[in-house]
Each structure stands twice: as structure tokens, then as C-alpha cells.
Amino acid sequence: MIEAFLGFLAVFTMAFMRIPLAVAMTISGFVGMGLMRGWSPAMASTSQVIFETGFHYVLSVIPLFVLMGNFVAKAGLARELFTAANAFVGHRRGGLAMASIIASGGFGSICGSSIATAATMSRVAYPQMRAHGYKDTLATGSIASGGTLGILIPPSTILVVYGIITETDIGKLFIAGILPGVVAIVCLCMAVVFVTWRDPLAGPPAERFNWTQRLKAIRGIWGVAVLFALVIGGIYGGVFTATEGAGVGAAGAFFFALFRGALTPRVLMDVLVESTRTTAMLFAILIAAMVFTNFVNFTTMPGDLRDFVLQFSPHPIMVVVVMMGIYLALGMVMEELAIVLLTIPVFFPIITGLGFDPVWFGILIVTIVEIGMISPPVGLNLFVLNSLLPDVKLSAIYKGVIPFVMADIVRLGILIAVPSIALWLPSLMGR
């Protein structure tokens, strides 16, 4: 146990020294493995992880879905999604914040990245909310929390990683995220209702759209509906696998952006470069976490942690609750993808051993990751907004997300209490 503790301490120390997390985990994992098993086994293990991850066929869905999201963003669909949502709810108190959340859900259905969703909606929704006199706390809180829907509503990079680690059907994981995504949108919108009930000036109502304007706004989002139906419908119907669906989605998004005249040679190059950077970042963290996980697995920490959790095994659902509590605590101080990669090898065998469905547990993991992405002090979406909205104080962003974190915890409780929300649609696949 002491070896693993020192390893985590080394990772945290290097992270606070501004050393990139991927580098910190690689160094800690490699050195730890070298000291415990010898330097030659450490080098062999590290090189094997790099090779196998780089050539893992299923992981090709990550760059393809990232590419799909970037094409869609350049095509301007995020703005049209926000306009359509605003047409129906914008006239309500806090309506623009609700529109931002709903539009984030729609954009997440063709993006798969929380950071990309939050960044895109900050450019689209924040200027509108500021122009209508919204307080920064509600504006940034709704955008940051809505951005997390990008990794729950399929396609989702986190679900892909979870599926690969646990050998769970990625297609079923994608389908399982649809209804929990709807529940998430409802819970986050209720948080907006609560905030504006407490402070009506936080989100004044905007102008009301008539039905002619609403129908026109709906027609503007046909591209999102077609892409979502093409990719998710094809996976759900068994027409193609999740990996093939990623290719279909990326190609569809490319042609959609091309036909809308949004792809100049310069824009195309920007999309490819941005997709490459994002993919490289994800793979760097993935490889580093696997190197560190190999080291941790040679210590007594997995067994000790498993023994601690299994104290609650007479009440299996309490095992899940304790795990979620551990994830919530870790999410406040660690990067979310790293948490998933470090803990799943320990917790997953316990979950399956107790008879829980791995698809349901995957949705719980993504929900926890979503909470971590907006939890102060290190939630990634908070720093994305802080960098894109320099006029907004970080303290206002921290304050603004608190009601949405509470709403997400309520949502987590609902998903634990009612597993059928996540499992109903996957149960229909293949019938």
C-alpha cells in the first residue's frame, strides 16, 4: 500500500509543479515499476503499453468522433441548436440558460467531447445571456454544466475508453446514454428554475417567439437530427459497429460542412490540426494512465481498496454508493479520464462479482466524470470557460456551478435507484 501511496503522491506533486499530468503519471509509473520489478521489465511493460494502445483498432473511434464534432462546430450547427431551443424556452425566466443546456445536449449528440461542447456553447450562448442581463454565475454555470452532456449523450469518448478497458459492448453503452442524457437535461434545467426562483434577476426572460419562428428554427437543425439518426440508429439497428459508426459520422459531418460552404482549405486544415491535437492529448493521458495502472497493480493497493469496499457487500447497493463517494472525492483533485483509467481495473471486478450490469455501471461512471468536470477547484470545464471568458472572475464561475453540481448528484441518485433508465434501450437491441 505504501508504494502506491508514494506513487500517487509523486503524481500530485508533479501536477502541482505544473508538469503535465500525462508526463507525471508516466514518470511515476515507470520509476515505481523499475524500483519494484527492475528496470528491464519496466521498459518492456511501458513499450508494450505504448504499442498496444497506439495500434488498438477500437480506439480509432476517438479521433473519428473528435473529427466529427469539429466538422459540426465549423458548420455552425451549435448556433442553430441554441436558436431552436431558445425559440421554445427563451421567454421563460432563465430560459436562455435552459436553451444553452438543451442545445449542449443536442451538440453533444454529434460531438462526444465535454470540453468542445462547453467551448462552443460559451461562444454561442454567453453573448446572448450577457446581452439580456443574465448574471455571470447563472450564465457560466449553465454553460459549464451543459457542456458535460457531450460525454454522456452518445457518442462519448469516455464510454469508448470504459468499453475497451472492461470489454463491454460500446454500442450498448452508447444507446444506454440516451435516456440518462434526457434525465440530465431535465435536472440541469430544474437547477436553472431553482436559481431564478431564488434570484429572479439572475436570468430575466427574453423575447417570445411565435410558432412560425419556432418552426423555422426547428428546420435549421435537420443536420443534427440526420447525423444522430445515422450514427446511433445504425449502431442500434446492428447495421454497423461503433467503430464503423464513427467513420460514417465523421464522413457525414464532413459532407454536411462542405455542402454548407463552411469548409475552405484553411478551415479544413484547422479542423484536422485541432482534431490531431485533441486526439494526441487523449492518447497521451490514456497511455500514461495505463503505465501508472500497471505499477499500481503490482502493489497491495487494489486488494486493500477492494477489501475496504467489500465491507459493505451484505448490502450490494451500498458498495456502489461507497464507490461513487470515492469517485466524487477523487474528481475534486484529479483529471477525470485518469480517474477512470486508474480505478476501473480495481472496481469493475467487484461490480460484476456482485451481479451488477456493466453497462449501467458505465453510465454511473460517466455521470461521476461529468460532476468532476464542473467541481471546483480543478474541473476542466471551469478552466475552459475561464480562458474563453476573461472578463468573468473564476470565483463567479465556481459559485455559478454549485447548484448544477447539486442537480447532478440528485441525478446520480436517480440512476442508482432506477437502473432501468440506462438499461431499457440496450435491452431492446438485437431483438
Backbone hydrogen bonds, N-H to C=O, Kabsch-Sander energy under -0.5 kcal/mol:
donor,donor_aa,acceptor,acceptor_aa,energy
5,F,1,M,-2.3
6,L,2,I,-2.4
7,G,3,E,-2.0
8,F,4,A,-2.6
9,L,5,F,-2.6
10,A,6,L,-2.3
11,V,7,G,-2.0
12,F,8,F,-2.7
13,T,9,L,-2.6
14,M,10,A,-2.4
15,A,11,V,-2.3
16,F,12,F,-2.5
17,M,13,T,-1.1
18,R,15,A,-1.6
19,I,14,M,-2.4
24,A,20,P,-2.5
25,M,21,L,-2.8
26,T,22,A,-2.0
27,I,23,V,-2.6
28,S,24,A,-2.5
29,G,25,M,-2.7
30,F,26,T,-2.8
31,V,27,I,-2.7
32,G,28,S,-2.4
33,M,29,G,-2.3
34,G,30,F,-2.5
35,L,31,V,-2.6
36,M,32,G,-1.9
37,R,33,M,-3.3
38,G,33,M,-0.7
38,G,34,G,-1.3
42,A,38,G,-1.6
43,M,39,W,-2.4
44,A,40,S,-2.3
45,S,41,P,-2.8
46,T,42,A,-2.3
47,S,43,M,-2.3
48,Q,44,A,-1.9
49,V,45,S,-2.1
50,I,46,T,-2.2
51,F,47,S,-2.3
52,E,48,Q,-2.8
53,T,49,V,-2.3
54,G,50,I,-2.2
55,F,51,F,-1.6
56,H,53,T,-1.2
57,Y,55,F,-0.6
59,L,56,H,-0.6
60,S,57,Y,-1.9
61,V,58,V,-1.7
62,I,59,L,-1.6
64,L,60,S,-1.4
65,F,61,V,-2.6
66,V,62,I,-2.3
67,L,63,P,-2.4
68,M,64,L,-2.3
69,G,65,F,-2.3
70,N,66,V,-2.1
71,F,67,L,-2.3
72,V,68,M,-2.2
73,A,69,G,-2.3
74,K,70,N,-2.1
75,A,71,F,-1.5
76,G,73,A,-1.2
77,L,72,V,-1.4
80,E,76,G,-1.2
81,L,77,L,-2.4
82,F,78,A,-2.2
83,T,79,R,-2.3
84,A,80,E,-2.3
85,A,81,L,-2.4
86,N,82,F,-2.8
87,A,83,T,-1.8
88,F,84,A,-0.7
88,F,85,A,-0.9
89,V,85,A,-2.0
90,G,86,N,-2.1
92,R,89,V,-1.8
94,G,203,G,-2.2
95,G,92,R,-2.4
98,M,94,G,-2.0
99,A,95,G,-2.8
100,S,96,L,-2.0
101,I,97,A,-1.8
102,I,98,M,-2.8
103,A,99,A,-2.8
104,S,100,S,-1.9
105,G,101,I,-2.0
106,G,102,I,-2.0
107,F,103,A,-2.9
108,G,104,S,-2.7
109,S,105,G,-1.1
110,I,107,F,-1.6
111,C,108,G,-0.9
112,G,108,G,-0.8
117,T,113,S,-1.7
118,A,114,S,-2.6
119,A,115,I,-2.7
120,T,116,A,-2.4
121,M,117,T,-2.5
122,S,118,A,-1.8
123,R,119,A,-1.1
123,R,120,T,-0.5
124,V,120,T,-1.4
125,A,121,M,-3.2
126,Y,121,M,-0.9
128,Q,124,V,-0.5
129,M,125,A,-2.3
130,R,126,Y,-2.8
131,A,127,P,-2.2
132,H,128,Q,-1.3
133,G,130,R,-1.5
134,Y,129,M,-2.7
135,K,202,A,-2.1
139,A,135,K,-2.3
140,T,136,D,-2.7
141,G,137,T,-1.9
142,S,138,L,-2.3
143,I,139,A,-1.7
144,A,140,T,-2.8
145,S,141,G,-2.2
146,G,142,S,-2.3
147,G,143,I,-2.0
148,T,144,A,-0.7
148,T,145,S,-0.8
149,L,146,G,-1.5
150,G,147,G,-1.7
151,I,148,T,-1.7
152,L,149,L,-1.3
153,I,149,L,-2.0
157,T,112,G,-1.5
160,V,156,S,-1.6
161,V,157,T,-2.3
162,Y,158,I,-2.8
163,G,159,L,-2.7
164,I,160,V,-2.1
165,I,161,V,-2.4
166,T,162,Y,-2.5
167,E,163,G,-1.1
168,T,163,G,-1.4
173,L,169,D,-1.8
174,F,170,I,-2.5
175,I,171,G,-2.2
176,A,172,K,-2.4
177,G,173,L,-0.9
177,G,174,F,-1.0
178,I,175,I,-1.4
181,G,177,G,-1.4
182,V,178,I,-1.7
183,V,179,L,-2.4
184,A,180,P,-2.3
185,I,181,G,-2.1
186,V,182,V,-2.2
187,C,183,V,-2.6
188,L,184,A,-2.6
189,C,185,I,-2.3
190,M,186,V,-2.1
191,A,187,C,-1.5
192,V,188,L,-1.5
193,V,189,C,-2.2
194,F,190,M,-2.4
195,V,191,A,-2.5
196,T,192,V,-2.7
197,W,193,V,-1.7
198,R,194,F,-2.2
199,D,195,V,-2.4
202,A,199,D,-2.2
203,G,200,P,-0.7
206,A,90,G,-2.4
209,F,87,A,-0.5
214,R,210,N,-2.1
215,L,211,W,-2.4
216,K,212,T,-1.8
217,A,213,Q,-2.2
218,I,214,R,-2.3
219,R,215,L,-1.9
220,G,216,K,-0.8
220,G,217,A,-0.6
221,I,218,I,-1.8
222,W,219,R,-1.1
225,A,221,I,-1.7
226,V,222,W,-2.5
227,L,223,G,-2.4
228,F,224,V,-2.7
229,A,225,A,-2.5
230,L,226,V,-2.4
231,V,227,L,-2.5
232,I,228,F,-2.2
233,G,228,F,-0.8
233,G,229,A,-0.8
234,G,230,L,-1.1
235,I,231,V,-2.0
236,Y,232,I,-3.1
237,G,233,G,-2.4
238,G,235,I,-1.1
239,V,234,G,-2.2
240,F,234,G,-1.2
245,G,241,T,-2.7
246,A,242,A,-1.8
247,G,243,T,-1.4
248,V,244,E,-2.3
249,G,245,G,-2.8
250,A,246,A,-2.5
251,A,247,G,-2.3
252,G,248,V,-2.7
253,A,249,G,-2.6
254,F,250,A,-2.1
255,F,251,A,-2.3
256,F,252,G,-2.2
257,A,253,A,-2.5
258,L,254,F,-2.3
259,F,255,F,-2.7
260,R,256,F,-1.4
261,G,258,L,-1.5
262,A,257,A,-2.2
263,L,257,A,-0.6
264,T,262,A,-0.9
268,L,264,T,-2.9
269,M,265,P,-2.0
270,D,266,R,-2.2
271,V,267,V,-2.6
272,L,268,L,-2.4
273,V,269,M,-2.6
274,E,270,D,-2.7
275,S,271,V,-2.5
276,T,272,L,-2.1
277,R,273,V,-2.4
278,T,274,E,-2.4
279,T,275,S,-2.4
280,A,276,T,-2.6
281,M,277,R,-2.4
282,L,278,T,-2.4
283,F,279,T,-2.8
284,A,280,A,-2.4
285,I,281,M,-2.2
286,L,282,L,-2.4
287,I,283,F,-2.9
288,A,284,A,-2.4
289,A,285,I,-2.7
290,M,286,L,-1.9
291,V,287,I,-2.2
292,F,288,A,-2.4
293,T,289,A,-2.7
294,N,290,M,-2.1
295,F,291,V,-1.4
296,V,292,F,-2.5
297,N,293,T,-2.6
298,F,294,N,-0.6
298,F,295,F,-1.3
299,T,296,V,-1.8
304,D,300,T,-2.6
305,L,301,M,-3.1
306,R,302,P,-2.2
307,D,303,G,-2.4
308,F,304,D,-2.0
309,V,305,L,-2.3
310,L,306,R,-2.5
311,Q,308,F,-1.0
312,F,309,V,-1.9
313,S,310,L,-1.7
315,H,312,F,-2.1
318,M,315,H,-1.9
319,V,315,H,-0.9
319,V,316,P,-0.7
320,V,316,P,-1.3
321,V,317,I,-2.0
322,V,318,M,-2.7
323,M,319,V,-2.3
324,M,320,V,-2.5
325,G,321,V,-2.1
326,I,322,V,-2.2
327,Y,323,M,-2.5
328,L,324,M,-2.5
329,A,325,G,-2.0
330,L,326,I,-2.5
331,G,327,Y,-2.6
332,M,328,L,-0.6
332,M,329,A,-0.9
333,V,330,L,-1.7
334,M,330,L,-1.8
339,I,335,E,-1.8
340,V,336,E,-2.2
341,L,337,L,-2.3
342,L,338,A,-2.2
343,T,339,I,-2.2
344,I,340,V,-2.2
346,V,343,T,-1.2
347,F,343,T,-2.7
348,F,344,I,-2.8
351,I,347,F,-2.1
352,T,348,F,-2.5
353,G,349,P,-2.1
354,L,350,I,-1.6
355,G,352,T,-1.2
356,F,351,I,-2.1
361,F,357,D,-2.1
362,G,358,P,-1.9
363,I,359,V,-1.7
364,L,360,W,-1.9
365,I,361,F,-2.4
366,V,362,G,-2.2
367,T,363,I,-2.2
368,I,364,L,-2.4
369,V,365,I,-2.5
370,E,366,V,-2.5
371,I,367,T,-2.0
372,G,368,I,-2.4
373,M,369,V,-1.8
374,I,370,E,-0.6
374,I,371,I,-1.2
375,S,372,G,-0.8
378,V,332,M,-0.5
379,G,375,S,-1.1
381,N,373,M,-1.4
382,L,373,M,-0.7
382,L,379,G,-0.7
383,F,379,G,-1.2
384,V,380,L,-1.9
385,L,381,N,-2.1
386,N,382,L,-2.0
387,S,383,F,-1.9
388,L,384,V,-1.9
389,L,385,L,-2.5
392,V,389,L,-1.9
396,A,393,K,-0.5
397,I,393,K,-1.5
398,Y,394,L,-2.6
399,K,395,S,-2.3
400,G,396,A,-2.3
401,V,397,I,-1.6
402,I,398,Y,-0.6
402,I,399,K,-0.7
405,V,401,V,-2.4
406,M,402,I,-2.2
407,A,403,P,-1.9
408,D,404,F,-2.1
409,I,405,V,-2.0
410,V,406,M,-2.0
411,R,407,A,-2.3
412,L,408,D,-2.4
413,G,409,I,-2.1
414,I,410,V,-2.1
415,L,411,R,-2.3
416,I,412,L,-2.0
417,A,413,G,-2.3
418,V,414,I,-2.3
421,I,418,V,-1.7
422,A,419,P,-1.3
423,L,419,P,-1.6
424,W,420,S,-2.1
427,S,423,L,-1.6
428,L,424,W,-0.7
428,L,425,L,-1.3
429,M,425,L,-0.5
429,M,426,P,-1.1
431,R,428,L,-1.5
